[in-house]
Amino acid sequence: MLIVDAQVHIWSAGPPTNPSHRQVSSYTAEECIRDMDAAGVDACILHPPGWDPNSGKISEDAAAKYPNRFAILGNFPLDKPENRSLMASNYLPQVGQIAERHPRLKLILDHYARVRDGKDDAAHGNQAALLALAKYPNVAVKCTGAPGNSSQPYPYRNIHKYTQQIVETFGPQRSFWGTDITRMPCSWKQCVTMFTEEMPWLKGRDLELVMGRAVCDWLGWKLPT
């Protein structure tokens, strides 16, 4: 089964300003590949973090050097003040309006559209508004960072229902597993097995889609079978 992480950061310009992320000066592409190999992750999509002004170039270089391991998503220019607080989870109705107005524009909501800094049910306080966006075929959801949303130990069963609701409502073609690994309270391997071994309702072709094939199809990333 192809396993593709829908969101990972790499950086080089000092520790993250966000204290929830791993407080190291750099996390390189090679270190990331080492960790991916240990966890059985085939590839990942890089999301340049705002705390490193060089992160876009670093991610571009990594994707060029290792095209079967990394792809890259762009971001809004953070030198524009109006973009710095643009958390889509705070503007879900507006996301729907944009999706309706621009049906050929593909939109991906990060991290379950979670309530930032929330835990357990509070972290998923936007769930109803999120599920309402499933009617727009150009909206997809990253089911990324699930372990960080729970105060319970692995396998974080108290929040599994939210993943199931998303997959059942959006469909596995628009529900993308991933980690945001540098802020997770568990290993990368456990982030994988939380979905592949601890969610018995997610299996077969649906599991294959959620764990990587769907996000590659959505982005047009042609990875080896």
N, C-alpha and C positions, 0 to 999 in steps of 0.2 A: 504494500500500500504506500502510495506517495504521501509523504507528510511534509507539509509546507506551513511554516509559521507566518501568520498574516501580519505580525508587527514585532519588529526588533529594532533597537537603537544600537548604533556604534558611534564612538566619538573619540576625540583626542585632546580637547582643550581644557582639561581639568575636571574636577568632580562635578556631577550634576548639581544644578541649583535646586532641583526638586529633591528633598531629603529622602523621599520614598525609594529613589533609585540607588543602585549600588554606588557607594562613594569611592570611586577610583578615578584616577586622572584620565584614563583612556580605556576603551574596550575596542580592540582592533578587529578587523575582518578575520584575521587568522585565529585570534582567540575565540571568536564567535563560531568559526568553522570547527575548531577543536571541540567546543561544547555541543554543537549540533551533532557531530559524529558520535559523541558519547551518549547522546539521548536518542539517537536514531531519527533525527530530523534531517530531511533531504535538502531543504532549501528554506529561505525565508525572505520576507519582503521588508526592506529597510525603510524606516520612517525617520528622516533626519531630525534629531531633537533640537528644540529651540535654544537650549543652553549652550550649544557649541556653534559659533558662527561659521566654522569650517565643515560642519556635519554634512551639508549637501555635497560638497566636493568629495569628502571621504566616502560617502555612500555611492556616489557615481563611480568613483575609482574602483570600489569593491565590486560593483555590479559589472563593470567592464572587465575586470581581472578574473572574476569567478562567475561567468554568466549562467552556469547551471546551479549556482548556490544562492545567488542574490538577485533580486529585482529591487526597484526603488519607486517609492511614491513621492511626488512633489508635495510642497506645502505652501501656505500663503506667506508672502514676504513679511517677516516679523519686524522689519525696519519701519513698517507702517503702523502707527499706534492703534488704528482701528482694528487691526488683525490680531492683536496680542491676547485678547480675552475671548476669541471666537471659539467657544466650546459648543459643538453642535448639540450636545445633550441638553443644553439650556435653551435651545431654539427648535425643538422638534416640529412644532406646527409650521414654522418657516421653512424647514427642510422639506416638508410636504408640499408647500407652495412652490418651491424651486423645482422639485421633482415633477410636479404637474406642468409647470410652465416650460420646462426643458426636458421632454421625455427621452431624448437621446443622450442626455448627460447622466453618466453613471455616478451614483453617490454611495459612499461606504461610511457607515456610522461606526466609530471606534468603541471598543470596550463596553459593549452592551448598552451604549448610551447611558452609562452609569451616572449616578449622583456622586460627584467627586468627593472623596474622603468618607463616603458612607460605607457601612458594613452590613452584611447580611441582607435582610429585606430592605433596609433603608438604602442600600447601594443600588437597588433595583426599583427605586421609587418612580422611575420614568417608564416602567414596563408597559403600561396601558398605552401611553402616547407613542412608544416605540412600535408596538404591535400594530397600531393604527396605520403606520406607514407601509405595511406590507402590501397594501393595495396598489402601490406604485411599483411597477416591475423594474424600474431603474434604481431602486434603493436596496442595498444589501447591508448586512450587519457583521462586524467582526466580533465573534465570541472570544475575545482576547482578554487575558488577565483575570480569568475567573477565580483562581486561588486568592488573589488579593482582595476579592470582594467578601470573603467569608472570615469570620472570627473562629470558626471551628477548625480542627485538624484535618489533614488529608483523609479521605478524598472530598471533603467539603460538601457533604451531601445536602446540607440545608439550602444550597443555592442551585442544585441541579435542575429544579423545576423551571427556572428561568431560561436555561439553555433549551430545555425541551419545548417550552412555549415558543421560543424564537424559531427553532428548527421546524416545528409543526406549522407555524404561521407563515414564515417567509419561505419555507422549503429548504432542503439541504443545498440547493443550487445557489442560495443567497445567504448562507450562514457559514462563516469562516472561522475555524479554530485558529488560535494563536496565543501568545504569551505576554508580550512586553517583559521578557524574561528578566531584565535587570532590576525589576522591582517585585519579583515574585517571592513569596515566603517558602517556596519549595523548589525542588530540582526541576530541570527542564524535562527529564524523563517522567516525573510525576505529573507534570502538566499534560504530557501525552497520554499517560495511562488513566488519568482522570476521565478522559473521553473514551479511550479505546477499550478500557477494562471495567470501568465503574459505572457506566451508563448503559444498562442492558437493552434499553429501548432504541439505542443508536447502533445500528449494525448494517452489514452488507454494503450495498451501493451507497446508501445514505451516509454511512460512516466514512467511506472513501471520499465522497464529495466534501463533507464537512472538514475532514482532516487535510485537505490540500487540493484536490482536483478542482473543486468549485471555484476557489479564488484564482487559480491559474486560468480556468475558462473565462471567468469574469474579466480578467485583465488581459487576456490574450497572450499569456506567458507560455510559450511552447517548451515545456520541459520533457525530457525523455520519459517514456512510459515506465 
